[in-house]
């Protein structure tokens, strides 16, 4: 499974701000969106372009436009926190949604919502979620978008751990994974170490 850790000084600085326990929900959300924007700039380098003829104020010339439709698939609820930053770069992106939750006792993943969009079969599909921990949510989300017909799938997160990557690679070896940082491990409760805490709670100010 292709894995890319997008180490960049701006990303590292913003991620450090997010990790701090005393960072407010407002600052956490802002840095999350800024990191997502920086990441998608790099991730979309290989999107195919189509040559088109355009007319500038001076003369006709050849330009290039993005060929494939782009679909963003946030895993609810924390994945919502990455959308604004990405949409600032790709305002024409379509948005599908997948709602999942993890049983805190068994760590099993349960689906409560899924809504696709048009032409996902021919789209460049980015599944977004701040955390790749046990890998359960990522695997389930990829299962769902494959059922919808998606083929060109990438998983985008802020922090990942080796355990989650290994599990995801076993189930979906062809899916490219991008992270701002590869963290150390999971603790006994299934949380990433050092991690960010519960990203959903920190985004929305809940407990």
C-alpha positions in Angstrom: 0.0 0.0 0.0 1.5 3.4 -1.0 1.9 5.6 2.1 3.1 9.2 2.0 3.9 11.3 5.1 3.7 14.9 4.0 6.4 16.5 6.1 6.4 20.2 5.5 7.4 23.0 8.0 4.0 24.7 7.8 2.2 21.4 8.4 4.5 20.4 11.3 4.0 23.8 13.0 0.2 23.7 12.7 0.0 20.1 13.8 2.1 20.9 16.9 -0.4 23.7 17.7 -3.3 21.2 17.4 -1.6 18.6 19.7 -1.5 21.0 22.6 -4.0 20.2 25.3 -4.9 23.9 25.8 -5.6 24.7 22.2 -9.2 26.0 21.8 -11.7 24.4 19.5 -11.6 27.5 17.3 -7.8 27.3 16.9 -8.0 23.5 16.5 -10.5 23.8 13.6 -8.6 26.6 11.9 -5.3 24.7 11.9 -7.1 21.5 10.8 -8.5 23.2 7.8 -5.2 24.9 7.0 -3.3 21.5 7.1 -6.0 19.9 5.0 -5.6 22.6 2.4 -1.8 22.2 2.4 -2.1 18.5 2.1 -4.5 18.4 -0.8 -2.3 20.8 -2.8 0.4 18.1 -2.7 -2.0 15.1 -3.1 -3.6 16.4 -6.3 -0.3 16.8 -8.2 -1.1 13.7 -10.3 -4.7 14.7 -11.3 -4.9 14.4 -15.2 -5.4 17.6 -17.1 -7.3 18.2 -20.4 -6.0 20.6 -23.0 -8.5 23.3 -24.0 -8.5 26.4 -26.2 -9.3 29.6 -24.5 -9.3 33.3 -25.4 -7.4 35.8 -23.2 -7.9 39.5 -23.5 -5.0 39.5 -25.9 -5.4 36.3 -28.1 -6.4 32.7 -28.3 -4.2 30.2 -26.5 -4.1 26.7 -25.1 -4.8 26.1 -21.4 -5.5 23.1 -19.2 -8.3 22.1 -17.0 -8.9 19.2 -14.5 -10.2 16.3 -16.4 -11.8 14.2 -13.6 -14.6 15.2 -11.2 -13.4 15.3 -7.6 -15.4 13.8 -4.8 -14.7 14.4 -1.1 -15.9 11.9 1.4 -15.7 13.0 5.0 -16.1 10.3 7.6 -18.6 11.9 10.0 -18.2 13.6 12.2 -14.5 14.6 12.5 -13.9 14.4 8.7 -16.2 17.4 8.3 -13.5 19.5 10.0 -11.3 19.1 6.9 -13.8 20.1 4.3 -13.6 23.9 4.3 -9.8 24.0 3.7 -10.0 21.5 0.8 -13.0 23.3 -0.8 -11.1 26.6 -0.8 -8.8 24.9 -3.3 -11.4 22.7 -5.0 -14.7 24.6 -4.8 -16.3 22.4 -7.5 -15.7 19.2 -5.6 -18.8 17.1 -4.9 -19.4 16.0 -1.3 -20.5 12.5 -0.3 -20.9 11.6 3.4 -20.3 8.4 5.5 -21.4 8.3 9.1 -19.5 5.8 11.3 -19.0 5.4 15.0 -16.7 3.2 17.0 -18.0 1.2 20.0 -15.7 2.2 22.9 -15.9 -1.2 24.5 -15.4 -3.6 21.5 -13.8 -1.0 19.1 -16.1 -2.3 16.4 -17.2 0.1 13.6 -20.9 0.8 13.0 -22.4 2.7 10.1 -25.3 5.0 10.7 -25.4 7.1 7.5 -24.1 7.0 3.9 -24.9 9.3 0.9 -23.1 9.1 -2.4 -22.9 11.7 -5.2 -23.2 11.6 -9.0 -20.6 10.0 -11.2 -18.4 8.7 -8.4 -17.3 5.8 -10.7 -15.3 8.2 -12.8 -14.1 10.5 -10.0 -11.0 11.2 -8.1 -12.2 10.2 -4.6 -10.6 11.6 -1.4 -11.8 10.0 1.8 -10.9 12.4 4.7 -10.7 11.8 8.4 -8.2 13.3 10.9 -7.2 10.0 12.4 -6.1 6.6 11.1 -6.0 4.7 14.4 -7.2 1.0 14.4 -8.0 1.3 10.7 -11.6 0.1 11.2 -13.3 3.3 10.0 -11.0 3.8 7.0 -11.6 0.2 5.9 -15.4 0.5 6.3 -15.5 3.8 4.5 -13.4 2.4 1.6 -15.7 -0.7 1.5 -18.7 1.7 1.1 -17.2 3.9 -1.7 -16.1 0.8 -3.6 -19.7 -0.5 -3.4 -20.7 2.9 -4.9 -18.4 2.2 -7.8 -15.4 4.4 -6.9 -12.1 3.2 -8.3 -9.5 6.0 -7.9 -9.5 6.2 -4.1 -7.1 8.0 -1.7 -7.4 8.2 2.1 -6.3 11.5 3.7 -5.7 11.9 7.4 -3.7 14.1 9.8 -2.1 11.4 12.0 -1.7 7.6 11.4 -0.1 4.7 13.3 1.6 1.6 12.0 -1.2 -0.7 13.4 -3.9 1.1 11.4 -1.7 1.3 8.2 -1.0 -2.5 8.4 -4.6 -3.4 8.8 -5.7 -1.0 6.0 -2.9 -2.4 3.7 -4.2 -5.9 4.2 -7.8 -5.1 3.2 -7.2 -2.4 0.6 -3.6 -2.6 -0.6 -4.1 -0.4 -3.7 -5.5 2.6 -1.9 -3.0 5.4 -1.4 -2.8 6.8 2.1 -1.5 10.3 3.0 -0.8 11.6 6.5 0.6 14.8 8.0 2.4 12.6 10.5 3.0 8.9 11.4 2.7 8.7 15.1 4.1 6.1 17.5 1.4 3.6 18.4 -2.1 2.9 19.8 -2.6 2.7 23.5 -4.7 0.1 25.3 -7.9 2.1 24.6 -7.2 2.3 20.9 -6.2 6.0 20.9 -3.2 7.3 19.0 0.0 8.1 20.9 0.9 11.0 21.2 -2.0 11.8 19.0 -4.5 14.7 19.2 -7.0 13.3 21.6 -10.6 12.9 20.3 -10.5 15.0 17.1 -14.3 15.2 16.9 -14.7 16.5 20.5 -11.9 19.0 19.9 -13.3 20.3 16.7 -16.9 20.7 18.0 -16.1 21.4 21.7 -18.0 18.4 22.9 -17.1 15.7 25.5 
